Amino acid sequence: MPHTSKTPAEAVEHYRGRTVRLLSCVTTEHVVVSAYHASDDAPHRLELADPAKLRSAHPLHLNVAEHYEVHEDADGWRVEIVGYLYAIEYEGRELVSYHWHPRGDSPIVWPHMHVGADIRVGDRWLGKVHLPTGAVGLERVVALAIAELGAKPLRDDWERLIGEAAVR
């Protein structure tokens, strides 16, 4: 069940705090939000102030941006993620990125990923192909960076925090 709050600002601060806790597994980079109010015209944005350099034997960076809306229902105010871009870079180039942008100019509105591969498939570069995925939570990207790509966690309780973040 999503967290509900008494005010829009409280809901956004809870969401931002939850994201800060999760990202504290791999970075101390500042997390910023664009607004603390409800809006009908366009989603707000949560993002890292700068790409996070991950502690690793390899030059890895993490970029995070989420689009969110603040809604009121019978139980109070809550934040809903309505789009995202999560990217892990290696040596300044995108290694893998997860996108969901149901609004905007792109005809690709479903969750998908891109891989930083210099492989050509016919006349298309694999790095430009939209590989379909289901919805991907930021906690899965943080776990990928640590468990598969060798980023060193900044906290001993990183597995617990990832598990907590997975429960939305």
C-alpha positions as CSV (number, residue, x, y, z in Angstrom):
1,M,0.0,0.0,0.0
2,P,1.4,3.4,-0.9
3,H,2.3,5.9,1.8
4,T,-0.4,8.5,2.4
5,S,0.2,11.9,4.1
6,K,-1.8,14.8,5.4
7,T,-0.4,17.4,2.9
8,P,1.2,17.2,-0.5
9,A,4.5,18.5,0.9
10,E,4.6,15.8,3.5
11,A,3.9,13.1,0.8
12,V,6.7,14.5,-1.4
13,E,9.2,14.7,1.5
14,H,8.4,11.1,2.5
15,Y,9.0,10.0,-1.1
16,R,12.2,12.0,-1.3
17,G,13.4,10.6,2.0
18,R,12.7,7.1,1.0
19,T,14.7,7.6,-2.2
20,V,17.6,9.2,-0.3
21,R,17.7,6.1,2.0
22,L,17.8,3.7,-0.9
23,L,20.5,5.7,-2.8
24,S,22.5,6.0,0.4
25,C,23.5,2.4,-0.4
26,V,25.7,3.7,-3.2
27,T,26.0,7.5,-2.9
28,T,25.8,10.6,-0.8
29,E,24.9,12.7,-3.8
30,H,22.0,15.2,-3.1
31,V,18.5,14.2,-4.2
32,V,16.3,17.1,-5.4
33,V,12.7,17.4,-6.2
34,S,11.1,20.1,-8.4
35,A,7.9,20.7,-6.4
36,Y,6.0,19.9,-3.3
37,H,2.4,20.4,-4.6
38,A,-0.2,18.7,-6.7
39,S,-0.2,19.7,-10.4
40,D,-2.6,18.8,-13.2
41,D,-0.5,20.1,-16.1
42,A,2.8,18.2,-15.9
43,P,4.6,15.8,-13.6
44,H,7.3,17.0,-11.2
45,R,10.8,15.6,-11.2
46,L,13.1,13.9,-8.6
47,E,16.7,13.6,-9.6
48,L,20.3,13.3,-8.3
49,A,21.8,16.8,-8.3
50,D,24.8,15.3,-10.2
51,P,25.6,11.9,-11.6
52,A,26.7,9.7,-8.6
53,K,30.3,8.3,-8.9
54,L,30.0,4.8,-7.5
55,R,32.8,3.3,-5.4
56,S,34.1,0.7,-7.7
57,A,37.3,-0.7,-9.2
58,H,35.8,0.5,-12.5
59,P,34.6,4.1,-13.4
60,L,30.9,3.7,-12.8
61,H,28.3,6.5,-12.5
62,L,24.6,6.4,-11.7
63,N,22.0,8.8,-13.1
64,V,18.5,8.9,-11.6
65,A,15.5,10.9,-12.7
66,E,11.9,10.1,-11.8
67,H,8.7,11.9,-12.8
68,Y,6.1,12.0,-10.1
69,E,2.6,13.3,-9.4
70,V,1.0,14.1,-6.1
71,H,-2.6,12.9,-5.7
72,E,-5.2,13.1,-3.0
73,D,-7.5,10.2,-2.3
74,A,-9.8,9.2,0.6
75,D,-6.8,8.3,2.8
76,G,-4.7,11.5,2.2
77,W,-1.9,12.6,-0.1
78,R,0.4,10.3,-2.0
79,V,3.1,10.4,-4.6
80,E,2.9,8.3,-7.7
81,I,5.9,7.7,-10.0
82,V,4.7,8.3,-13.6
83,G,8.1,7.9,-15.5
84,Y,11.8,7.3,-14.9
85,L,15.2,7.3,-16.4
86,Y,17.9,5.2,-14.5
87,A,21.3,4.9,-16.2
88,I,24.6,3.3,-15.2
89,E,27.6,4.7,-17.1
90,Y,31.0,3.1,-17.5
91,E,33.9,5.2,-18.5
92,G,31.6,8.1,-19.4
93,R,29.4,6.0,-21.7
94,E,26.0,4.6,-21.0
95,L,26.3,0.9,-20.1
96,V,22.6,0.3,-19.5
97,S,19.6,2.5,-19.0
98,Y,16.0,1.9,-18.0
99,H,13.4,4.3,-19.3
100,W,9.7,4.8,-19.0
101,H,8.2,8.0,-20.5
102,P,4.6,7.5,-21.2
103,R,4.2,11.2,-22.0
104,G,6.1,13.2,-24.5
105,D,7.2,13.1,-28.2
106,S,8.5,9.5,-28.3
107,P,6.1,6.8,-29.7
108,I,7.8,4.3,-27.3
109,V,5.6,4.7,-24.2
110,W,6.2,1.3,-22.5
111,P,9.0,0.6,-20.0
112,H,12.2,-0.3,-21.8
113,M,16.0,-0.4,-21.6
114,H,18.9,0.5,-23.7
115,V,22.3,-1.1,-23.7
116,G,25.5,0.6,-24.6
117,A,26.6,-1.7,-27.3
118,D,28.4,-0.9,-30.5
119,I,26.6,-3.7,-32.3
120,R,24.7,-3.2,-35.5
121,V,21.6,-5.2,-36.2
122,G,20.9,-4.5,-39.9
123,D,20.7,-0.8,-40.2
124,R,20.1,-0.2,-36.4
125,W,22.6,0.2,-33.6
126,L,21.6,-2.0,-30.7
127,G,22.2,0.9,-28.3
128,K,19.3,2.7,-29.9
129,V,16.9,-0.2,-29.8
130,H,14.1,-0.1,-27.2
131,L,14.3,-3.4,-25.4
132,P,11.0,-4.1,-23.6
133,T,10.9,-4.6,-19.9
134,G,8.3,-4.5,-17.2
135,A,8.4,-1.6,-14.8
136,V,11.8,-1.4,-13.2
137,G,12.1,0.0,-9.7
138,L,15.2,2.1,-8.7
139,E,16.0,-0.6,-6.0
140,R,16.6,-3.1,-8.8
141,V,19.1,-0.7,-10.5
142,V,20.9,-0.1,-7.2
143,A,21.1,-3.9,-6.6
144,L,22.4,-4.4,-10.2
145,A,25.2,-1.9,-9.6
146,I,26.2,-3.6,-6.4
147,A,25.6,-7.3,-7.0
148,E,26.5,-7.5,-10.7
149,L,28.7,-4.6,-11.6
150,G,30.9,-4.4,-8.6
151,A,29.9,-1.1,-7.0
152,K,30.9,-1.2,-3.3
153,P,28.0,-0.4,-1.0
154,L,28.4,2.5,1.4
155,R,26.2,0.7,4.0
156,D,26.3,-2.7,5.6
157,D,22.5,-2.9,5.6
158,W,22.2,-2.3,1.8
159,E,20.3,-5.5,1.2
160,R,17.7,-4.6,3.8
161,L,17.2,-1.1,2.4
162,I,16.8,-2.6,-1.1
163,G,14.2,-5.0,0.2
164,E,12.3,-2.2,2.0
165,A,12.3,-0.1,-1.1
166,A,10.9,-2.9,-3.2
167,V,7.8,-2.9,-1.1
168,R,5.7,0.0,-2.5
